[in-house]
Protein backbone atom coordinates (compact mmCIF):
# COMPACT_ATOMS: atom_id res chain seq x y z
CA UNK A 1 0.00 0.00 0.00
CA UNK A 2 1.28 3.47 -0.89
CA UNK A 3 2.02 5.98 1.81
CA UNK A 4 -0.03 9.15 1.97
CA UNK A 5 3.10 11.11 0.95
CA UNK A 6 3.59 9.09 -2.23
CA UNK A 7 0.03 9.64 -3.47
CA UNK A 8 0.30 13.45 -3.91
CA UNK A 9 3.65 12.99 -5.67
CA UNK A 10 2.14 10.43 -8.02
CA UNK A 11 -0.80 12.73 -8.76
CA UNK A 12 1.53 15.69 -9.36
CA UNK A 13 3.70 13.66 -11.72
CA UNK A 14 0.64 12.64 -13.73
CA UNK A 15 -0.59 16.22 -14.27
CA UNK A 16 -0.56 16.93 -18.01
CA UNK A 17 -1.37 20.02 -20.00
CA UNK A 18 -4.57 19.76 -21.98
CA UNK A 19 -4.68 20.84 -25.63
CA UNK A 20 -6.45 24.03 -24.49
CA UNK A 21 -3.64 24.72 -22.02
CA UNK A 22 -1.01 24.27 -24.75
CA UNK A 23 -3.07 26.58 -26.96
CA UNK A 24 -3.03 29.31 -24.27
CA UNK A 25 0.73 29.02 -23.96
CA UNK A 26 1.23 28.97 -27.74
CA UNK A 27 -1.04 31.98 -28.35
CA UNK A 28 0.79 34.00 -25.68
CA UNK A 29 4.14 33.06 -27.22
CA UNK A 30 2.98 33.92 -30.76
CA UNK A 31 1.52 37.28 -29.71
CA UNK A 32 4.78 38.22 -27.97
CA UNK A 33 6.88 36.97 -30.91
CA UNK A 34 4.74 38.88 -33.42
CA UNK A 35 4.76 42.14 -31.45
CA UNK A 36 8.50 41.83 -30.82
CA UNK A 37 9.40 41.20 -34.45
CA UNK A 38 7.02 43.88 -35.72
CA UNK A 39 8.46 46.58 -33.43
CA UNK A 40 12.03 45.56 -34.27
CA UNK A 41 11.24 45.71 -37.99
CA UNK A 42 9.92 49.25 -37.60
CA UNK A 43 13.12 50.28 -35.82
CA UNK A 44 15.45 48.59 -38.34
CA UNK A 45 13.78 50.24 -41.36
CA UNK A 46 13.22 53.65 -39.70
CA UNK A 47 16.43 54.27 -37.70
CA UNK A 48 20.15 54.26 -38.32
CA UNK A 49 22.21 52.33 -35.76
CA UNK A 50 22.60 54.40 -32.56
CA UNK A 51 20.01 56.91 -33.77
CA UNK A 52 17.79 58.05 -30.92
CA UNK A 53 14.41 59.78 -30.93
CA UNK A 54 12.32 61.12 -28.09
CA UNK A 55 9.25 59.02 -27.40
CA UNK A 56 8.17 60.52 -24.04
CA UNK A 57 10.12 63.73 -23.28
CA UNK A 58 12.59 63.34 -20.40
CA UNK A 59 11.45 59.75 -19.80
CA UNK A 60 11.66 57.38 -22.76
CA UNK A 61 13.55 57.29 -26.04
CA UNK A 62 13.72 54.92 -28.99
CA UNK A 63 17.40 54.25 -29.63
CA UNK A 64 18.47 51.64 -32.20
CA UNK A 65 21.18 49.45 -30.68
CA UNK A 66 22.65 46.35 -32.27
CA UNK A 67 23.29 44.12 -29.24
CA UNK A 68 25.92 41.50 -30.02
CA UNK A 69 26.24 40.41 -26.38
CA UNK A 70 23.87 38.57 -24.07
CA UNK A 71 21.58 40.03 -21.43
CA UNK A 72 23.00 43.28 -20.03
CA UNK A 73 26.17 42.73 -22.06
CA UNK A 74 26.98 39.49 -20.24
CA UNK A 75 27.93 36.07 -21.64
CA UNK A 76 30.10 37.24 -24.53
CA UNK A 77 29.21 37.70 -28.17
CA UNK A 78 29.07 34.13 -29.47
CA UNK A 79 25.59 33.90 -31.04
CA UNK A 80 25.54 30.09 -31.04
CA UNK A 81 26.43 30.00 -27.31
CA UNK A 82 23.73 32.56 -26.48
CA UNK A 83 21.13 30.57 -28.46
CA UNK A 84 22.12 27.30 -26.72
CA UNK A 85 21.94 29.05 -23.33
CA UNK A 86 18.48 30.47 -24.13
CA UNK A 87 17.19 27.03 -25.12
CA UNK A 88 18.71 25.47 -21.98
CA UNK A 89 17.10 28.10 -19.74
CA UNK A 90 13.73 27.50 -21.43
CA UNK A 91 14.12 23.78 -20.76
CA UNK A 92 14.92 24.36 -17.09
CA UNK A 93 11.97 26.73 -16.72
CA UNK A 94 9.64 24.24 -18.41
CA UNK A 95 10.83 21.40 -16.18
CA UNK A 96 10.42 23.55 -13.05
CA UNK A 97 6.97 24.94 -13.88
CA UNK A 98 5.29 22.30 -16.09
CA UNK A 99 3.06 20.91 -13.33
CA UNK A 100 2.12 24.40 -12.16
CA UNK A 101 1.39 25.40 -15.77
CA UNK A 102 -1.12 22.55 -16.02
CA UNK A 103 -3.15 24.15 -13.21
CA UNK A 104 -2.69 27.89 -13.75
CA UNK A 105 -3.63 29.97 -16.81
CA UNK A 106 -1.46 32.81 -15.44
CA UNK A 107 1.59 30.54 -15.39
CA UNK A 108 0.86 29.39 -18.95
CA UNK A 109 0.61 33.00 -20.15
CA UNK A 110 3.77 33.96 -18.23
CA UNK A 111 5.67 31.02 -19.71
CA UNK A 112 4.28 31.86 -23.16
CA UNK A 113 5.67 35.39 -22.78
CA UNK A 114 9.07 33.99 -21.82
CA UNK A 115 9.06 31.55 -24.75
CA UNK A 116 7.89 34.19 -27.25
CA UNK A 117 10.51 36.65 -26.02
CA UNK A 118 13.31 34.10 -26.13
CA UNK A 119 12.33 33.02 -29.64
CA UNK A 120 12.17 36.67 -30.74
CA UNK A 121 15.75 37.28 -29.61
CA UNK A 122 16.90 33.96 -31.11
CA UNK A 123 15.32 34.95 -34.46
CA UNK A 124 17.30 38.21 -34.32
CA UNK A 125 20.56 36.38 -33.68
CA UNK A 126 20.01 34.12 -36.70
CA UNK A 127 18.66 36.89 -38.95
CA UNK A 128 20.94 39.82 -38.06
CA UNK A 129 23.75 38.27 -36.01
CA UNK A 130 22.70 40.48 -33.09
CA UNK A 131 19.57 41.42 -31.13
CA UNK A 132 17.75 44.63 -32.05
CA UNK A 133 17.24 46.74 -28.92
CA UNK A 134 15.49 50.10 -28.92
CA UNK A 135 13.61 50.94 -25.69
CA UNK A 136 15.83 53.43 -23.89
CA UNK A 137 15.03 54.80 -20.43
CA UNK A 138 18.54 56.33 -20.22
CA UNK A 139 19.04 54.88 -16.72
CA UNK A 140 18.88 51.23 -17.79
CA UNK A 141 20.48 49.29 -20.66
CA UNK A 142 18.52 49.58 -23.94
CA UNK A 143 16.11 46.65 -24.35
CA UNK A 144 13.23 45.44 -26.54
CA UNK A 145 9.71 43.97 -26.35
CA UNK A 146 11.09 40.43 -26.04
CA UNK A 147 13.24 41.40 -23.06
CA UNK A 148 10.24 43.10 -21.43
CA UNK A 149 8.02 40.05 -21.88
CA UNK A 150 10.71 37.71 -20.56
CA UNK A 151 11.12 39.91 -17.47
CA UNK A 152 7.37 40.23 -16.87
CA UNK A 153 6.97 36.48 -17.39
CA UNK A 154 9.67 35.66 -14.84
CA UNK A 155 8.18 38.11 -12.32
CA UNK A 156 4.72 36.52 -12.82
CA UNK A 157 6.20 33.03 -12.29
CA UNK A 158 7.85 34.18 -9.07
CA UNK A 159 4.63 35.80 -7.82
CA UNK A 160 2.59 32.72 -8.75
CA UNK A 161 5.09 30.53 -6.89
CA UNK A 162 4.76 32.67 -3.76
CA UNK A 163 0.95 32.49 -4.02
CA UNK A 164 1.09 28.70 -4.42
CA UNK A 165 3.40 28.35 -1.41
CA UNK A 166 1.14 30.59 0.68
CA UNK A 167 -1.92 28.56 -0.26
CA UNK A 168 -0.12 25.32 0.59
CA UNK A 169 0.89 26.46 4.10
CA UNK A 170 -1.34 25.26 6.89
CA UNK A 171 -3.18 28.17 8.44
CA UNK A 172 -2.59 28.79 12.11
CA UNK A 173 -5.63 28.41 14.28
CA UNK A 174 -5.61 31.27 16.78
CA UNK A 175 -7.87 29.32 19.11
CA UNK A 176 -10.73 30.74 21.16
CA UNK A 177 -10.53 34.37 22.18
CA UNK A 178 -10.44 35.14 25.86
C-alpha positions as CSV (number, residue, x, y, z in Angstrom):
1,X,0.0,0.0,0.0
2,X,1.3,3.5,-0.9
3,X,2.0,6.0,1.8
4,X,0.0,9.2,2.0
5,X,3.1,11.1,1.0
6,X,3.6,9.1,-2.2
7,X,0.0,9.6,-3.5
8,X,0.3,13.5,-3.9
9,X,3.7,13.0,-5.7
10,X,2.1,10.4,-8.0
11,X,-0.8,12.7,-8.8
12,X,1.5,15.7,-9.4
13,X,3.7,13.7,-11.7
14,X,0.6,12.6,-13.7
15,X,-0.6,16.2,-14.3
16,X,-0.6,16.9,-18.0
17,X,-1.4,20.0,-20.0
18,X,-4.6,19.8,-22.0
19,X,-4.7,20.8,-25.6
20,X,-6.4,24.0,-24.5
21,X,-3.6,24.7,-22.0
22,X,-1.0,24.3,-24.7
23,X,-3.1,26.6,-27.0
24,X,-3.0,29.3,-24.3
25,X,0.7,29.0,-24.0
26,X,1.2,29.0,-27.7
27,X,-1.0,32.0,-28.4
28,X,0.8,34.0,-25.7
29,X,4.1,33.1,-27.2
30,X,3.0,33.9,-30.8
31,X,1.5,37.3,-29.7
32,X,4.8,38.2,-28.0
33,X,6.9,37.0,-30.9
34,X,4.7,38.9,-33.4
35,X,4.8,42.1,-31.4
36,X,8.5,41.8,-30.8
37,X,9.4,41.2,-34.5
38,X,7.0,43.9,-35.7
39,X,8.5,46.6,-33.4
40,X,12.0,45.6,-34.3
41,X,11.2,45.7,-38.0
42,X,9.9,49.2,-37.6
43,X,13.1,50.3,-35.8
44,X,15.4,48.6,-38.3
45,X,13.8,50.2,-41.4
46,X,13.2,53.6,-39.7
47,X,16.4,54.3,-37.7
48,X,20.1,54.3,-38.3
49,X,22.2,52.3,-35.8
50,X,22.6,54.4,-32.6
51,X,20.0,56.9,-33.8
52,X,17.8,58.1,-30.9
53,X,14.4,59.8,-30.9
54,X,12.3,61.1,-28.1
55,X,9.2,59.0,-27.4
56,X,8.2,60.5,-24.0
57,X,10.1,63.7,-23.3
58,X,12.6,63.3,-20.4
59,X,11.5,59.8,-19.8
60,X,11.7,57.4,-22.8
61,X,13.6,57.3,-26.0
62,X,13.7,54.9,-29.0
63,X,17.4,54.2,-29.6
64,X,18.5,51.6,-32.2
65,X,21.2,49.5,-30.7
66,X,22.7,46.3,-32.3
67,X,23.3,44.1,-29.2
68,X,25.9,41.5,-30.0
69,X,26.2,40.4,-26.4
70,X,23.9,38.6,-24.1
71,X,21.6,40.0,-21.4
72,X,23.0,43.3,-20.0
73,X,26.2,42.7,-22.1
74,X,27.0,39.5,-20.2
75,X,27.9,36.1,-21.6
76,X,30.1,37.2,-24.5
77,X,29.2,37.7,-28.2
78,X,29.1,34.1,-29.5
79,X,25.6,33.9,-31.0
80,X,25.5,30.1,-31.0
81,X,26.4,30.0,-27.3
82,X,23.7,32.6,-26.5
83,X,21.1,30.6,-28.5
84,X,22.1,27.3,-26.7
85,X,21.9,29.0,-23.3
86,X,18.5,30.5,-24.1
87,X,17.2,27.0,-25.1
88,X,18.7,25.5,-22.0
89,X,17.1,28.1,-19.7
90,X,13.7,27.5,-21.4
91,X,14.1,23.8,-20.8
92,X,14.9,24.4,-17.1
93,X,12.0,26.7,-16.7
94,X,9.6,24.2,-18.4
95,X,10.8,21.4,-16.2
96,X,10.4,23.5,-13.0
97,X,7.0,24.9,-13.9
98,X,5.3,22.3,-16.1
99,X,3.1,20.9,-13.3
100,X,2.1,24.4,-12.2
101,X,1.4,25.4,-15.8
102,X,-1.1,22.6,-16.0
103,X,-3.1,24.2,-13.2
104,X,-2.7,27.9,-13.8
105,X,-3.6,30.0,-16.8
106,X,-1.5,32.8,-15.4
107,X,1.6,30.5,-15.4
108,X,0.9,29.4,-18.9
109,X,0.6,33.0,-20.1
110,X,3.8,34.0,-18.2
111,X,5.7,31.0,-19.7
112,X,4.3,31.9,-23.2
113,X,5.7,35.4,-22.8
114,X,9.1,34.0,-21.8
115,X,9.1,31.5,-24.7
116,X,7.9,34.2,-27.3
117,X,10.5,36.7,-26.0
118,X,13.3,34.1,-26.1
119,X,12.3,33.0,-29.6
120,X,12.2,36.7,-30.7
121,X,15.7,37.3,-29.6
122,X,16.9,34.0,-31.1
123,X,15.3,34.9,-34.5
124,X,17.3,38.2,-34.3
125,X,20.6,36.4,-33.7
126,X,20.0,34.1,-36.7
127,X,18.7,36.9,-39.0
128,X,20.9,39.8,-38.1
129,X,23.8,38.3,-36.0
130,X,22.7,40.5,-33.1
131,X,19.6,41.4,-31.1
132,X,17.7,44.6,-32.1
133,X,17.2,46.7,-28.9
134,X,15.5,50.1,-28.9
135,X,13.6,50.9,-25.7
136,X,15.8,53.4,-23.9
137,X,15.0,54.8,-20.4
138,X,18.5,56.3,-20.2
139,X,19.0,54.9,-16.7
140,X,18.9,51.2,-17.8
141,X,20.5,49.3,-20.7
142,X,18.5,49.6,-23.9
143,X,16.1,46.7,-24.4
144,X,13.2,45.4,-26.5
145,X,9.7,44.0,-26.4
146,X,11.1,40.4,-26.0
147,X,13.2,41.4,-23.1
148,X,10.2,43.1,-21.4
149,X,8.0,40.0,-21.9
150,X,10.7,37.7,-20.6
151,X,11.1,39.9,-17.5
152,X,7.4,40.2,-16.9
153,X,7.0,36.5,-17.4
154,X,9.7,35.7,-14.8
155,X,8.2,38.1,-12.3
156,X,4.7,36.5,-12.8
157,X,6.2,33.0,-12.3
158,X,7.9,34.2,-9.1
159,X,4.6,35.8,-7.8
160,X,2.6,32.7,-8.7
161,X,5.1,30.5,-6.9
162,X,4.8,32.7,-3.8
163,X,1.0,32.5,-4.0
164,X,1.1,28.7,-4.4
165,X,3.4,28.4,-1.4
166,X,1.1,30.6,0.7
167,X,-1.9,28.6,-0.3
168,X,-0.1,25.3,0.6
169,X,0.9,26.5,4.1
170,X,-1.3,25.3,6.9
171,X,-3.2,28.2,8.4
172,X,-2.6,28.8,12.1
173,X,-5.6,28.4,14.3
174,X,-5.6,31.3,16.8
175,X,-7.9,29.3,19.1
176,X,-10.7,30.7,21.2
177,X,-10.5,34.4,22.2
178,X,-10.4,35.1,25.9
